[in-house]
Amino acid sequence: MRGCREQTTAVDCSTLGASAINAEGFVNIDARALPHVHFVVKELAEVKFIPPGSFDLVYMSHVLEHVPHQAAGSVLEVVHGILRPGGVCRVAVPDFDALVRIYEADGRSLERIIFPLFGGQDYAFNFHYAAFNEAWLTALFKTAGFREVRRWDPDTCDHHDFTDASSLQVTVADRSYPISLNLEGVK
């Protein structure tokens, strides 16, 4: 989880699953004790130590798929609780529907989608346990109590002046396919 504080707009933000990204002004939470990580938690539900209503923005880029699919809704409920009214939970996950399109365009080869489908599997927390498409993730947001769910664009949204997995693309036969489903829920 990554969080940010922008002095000019008085926005408090947090990032869950910060990984290698160190966005200026964000409170970074991750399972690994990296130099820029403020809090280390082994499971996202462990962020219950954060007082209710602490953040205006919670950001999770390619994190929710690392949670068992049965727990994804519970994680969104926890995030809902630590957001202020009107706060935003911004999520990017591999888009299963996009991966299917890439799979078909690439002659039904798994090679280009194996990483976004199953994770890098190069350390203990880098395995994927869930798949999402727009309908499923929207339903999870709604069930968690978010009143509005909408798409967001990493190139044009506020508080996103860094490059991360939300912009990932795969190229098949000179055509680029975005692999990330970028949705945000408004409390």
C-alpha positions as CSV (number, residue, x, y, z in Angstrom):
1,M,0.0,0.0,0.0
2,R,1.4,3.4,-0.8
3,G,0.2,6.6,0.7
4,C,1.0,10.2,-0.1
5,R,0.9,13.6,1.4
6,E,0.9,16.5,-1.0
7,Q,1.4,19.8,0.8
8,T,-0.3,21.9,-1.9
9,T,-3.5,19.9,-2.0
10,A,-3.5,18.5,1.6
11,V,-4.0,14.9,0.4
12,D,-2.9,12.1,2.6
13,C,-2.0,8.9,0.7
14,S,-0.8,5.4,1.3
15,T,0.5,2.6,-0.9
16,L,-0.1,-1.0,-0.1
17,G,2.5,-3.2,-1.7
18,A,5.0,-0.4,-2.5
19,S,7.5,-2.9,-3.8
20,A,10.4,-1.0,-5.5
21,I,8.4,2.2,-6.2
22,N,9.2,5.1,-3.8
23,A,6.7,7.8,-4.7
24,E,7.4,11.1,-3.1
25,G,5.2,11.8,-0.2
26,F,3.5,8.4,0.1
27,V,3.4,6.3,3.2
28,N,4.7,3.0,1.9
29,I,3.6,-0.4,3.2
30,D,4.9,-3.7,1.9
31,A,5.7,-7.3,2.9
32,R,9.4,-6.6,2.3
33,A,11.6,-4.4,4.4
34,L,12.9,-2.2,1.6
35,P,14.6,1.1,2.4
36,H,11.6,3.3,1.5
37,V,9.0,1.1,3.2
38,H,7.6,2.7,6.3
39,F,5.6,-0.3,7.6
40,V,6.2,-4.0,6.9
41,V,3.2,-6.3,7.0
42,K,3.0,-9.9,5.8
43,E,-0.7,-9.7,4.9
44,L,-2.7,-6.7,3.7
45,A,-5.4,-7.3,6.3
46,E,-2.7,-6.4,8.9
47,V,-3.1,-2.7,8.1
48,K,-5.9,-2.6,10.6
49,F,-3.4,-0.8,12.9
50,I,-4.0,2.3,10.7
51,P,-6.8,4.4,12.3
52,P,-10.1,4.7,10.5
53,G,-10.3,7.7,8.2
54,S,-6.5,8.2,7.9
55,F,-6.1,8.6,4.1
56,D,-7.6,10.4,1.1
57,L,-6.0,7.9,-1.3
58,V,-4.8,4.4,-1.0
59,Y,-2.9,3.0,-4.0
60,M,-2.3,-0.7,-4.8
61,S,-0.6,-1.4,-8.1
62,H,-0.4,-5.1,-9.0
63,V,-0.9,-6.1,-5.4
64,L,-4.4,-7.5,-5.0
65,E,-3.7,-10.5,-7.2
66,H,-1.1,-11.6,-4.6
67,V,-4.0,-12.1,-2.1
68,P,-6.0,-15.3,-2.1
69,H,-9.1,-14.7,-4.2
70,Q,-11.3,-15.4,-1.2
71,A,-9.7,-12.6,0.8
72,A,-9.6,-9.9,-2.0
73,G,-13.0,-8.4,-0.9
74,S,-11.9,-8.3,2.7
75,V,-8.8,-6.4,1.8
76,L,-11.0,-3.8,0.0
77,E,-13.2,-3.6,3.1
78,V,-10.1,-2.9,5.3
79,V,-9.0,-0.2,2.8
80,H,-12.5,1.3,2.8
81,G,-12.2,1.6,6.6
82,I,-8.9,3.6,6.5
83,L,-10.2,6.0,3.9
84,R,-11.8,9.3,4.7
85,P,-15.3,10.0,3.3
86,G,-14.8,10.7,-0.4
87,G,-11.5,9.0,-0.3
88,V,-10.2,6.8,-3.2
89,C,-8.9,3.3,-3.4
90,R,-6.9,3.2,-6.6
91,V,-6.1,-0.3,-7.8
92,A,-4.2,-1.8,-10.8
93,V,-4.3,-5.5,-11.4
94,P,-3.6,-7.8,-14.4
95,D,-6.7,-7.7,-16.6
96,F,-7.8,-11.3,-17.2
97,D,-9.9,-10.3,-20.2
98,A,-6.8,-8.5,-21.8
99,L,-4.7,-11.6,-21.1
100,V,-7.2,-13.7,-23.0
101,R,-7.0,-11.3,-25.9
102,I,-3.2,-11.5,-25.9
103,Y,-3.3,-15.3,-25.6
104,E,-5.6,-15.5,-28.7
105,A,-3.5,-12.9,-30.7
106,D,-0.3,-14.8,-29.9
107,G,-1.6,-18.1,-31.3
108,R,-2.7,-19.4,-27.9
109,S,0.8,-19.3,-26.6
110,L,1.2,-18.9,-22.8
111,E,4.7,-17.3,-23.2
112,R,3.6,-13.6,-23.2
113,I,1.0,-14.0,-20.4
114,I,2.7,-16.4,-18.0
115,F,4.2,-13.6,-15.9
116,P,1.1,-11.4,-15.5
117,L,-1.0,-14.5,-15.0
118,F,1.1,-16.2,-12.3
119,G,3.5,-13.6,-11.0
120,G,7.3,-13.5,-11.2
121,Q,7.7,-16.2,-8.6
122,D,11.2,-14.9,-7.8
123,Y,10.5,-14.3,-4.1
124,A,8.1,-15.6,-1.5
125,F,5.4,-12.9,-2.0
126,N,5.5,-12.8,-5.8
127,F,2.8,-15.4,-6.6
128,H,-0.6,-14.6,-8.0
129,Y,-3.7,-16.1,-6.3
130,A,-6.5,-14.3,-8.0
131,A,-7.6,-13.1,-11.4
132,F,-9.7,-10.0,-12.1
133,N,-11.8,-8.5,-14.9
134,E,-13.7,-5.3,-14.8
135,A,-17.0,-6.9,-13.8
136,W,-15.5,-9.0,-10.9
137,L,-13.3,-6.1,-9.5
138,T,-16.2,-3.7,-9.7
139,A,-18.4,-6.1,-7.8
140,L,-15.8,-6.5,-5.1
141,F,-15.5,-2.7,-4.7
142,K,-19.3,-2.4,-4.4
143,T,-19.6,-5.2,-1.9
144,A,-16.8,-3.6,0.2
145,G,-18.9,-0.4,0.4
146,F,-17.5,1.9,-2.3
147,R,-20.3,4.1,-3.7
148,E,-18.6,4.7,-7.1
149,V,-16.2,2.6,-9.2
150,R,-14.5,4.1,-12.2
151,R,-11.5,3.6,-14.5
152,W,-8.3,5.6,-14.0
153,D,-5.4,6.4,-16.4
154,P,-1.9,6.4,-15.0
155,D,-0.9,9.1,-17.5
156,T,-3.5,11.6,-16.5
157,C,-4.6,11.0,-12.9
158,D,-3.5,13.0,-9.9
159,H,-0.9,11.8,-7.5
160,H,0.7,9.4,-10.1
161,D,4.0,11.0,-11.2
162,F,5.9,7.7,-11.4
163,T,6.0,4.7,-13.7
164,D,4.8,1.3,-12.4
165,A,2.9,-1.8,-13.5
166,S,-0.3,0.1,-14.1
167,S,1.2,1.1,-17.5
168,L,2.5,-2.4,-18.5
169,Q,2.0,-3.5,-22.1
170,V,2.7,-6.6,-24.1
171,T,3.5,-6.5,-27.8
172,V,2.3,-9.2,-30.1
173,A,2.9,-8.8,-33.9
174,D,3.7,-5.1,-33.6
175,R,0.5,-4.4,-31.6
176,S,0.7,-3.3,-28.0
177,Y,-1.9,-4.5,-25.5
178,P,-2.2,-3.0,-22.1
179,I,-2.3,-5.7,-19.5
180,S,-3.5,-3.7,-16.5
181,L,-7.0,-3.1,-15.3
182,N,-7.0,0.2,-13.5
183,L,-10.1,0.9,-11.4
184,E,-10.7,3.1,-8.4
185,G,-13.4,3.0,-5.8
186,V,-14.7,6.1,-4.1
187,K,-15.9,5.9,-0.5
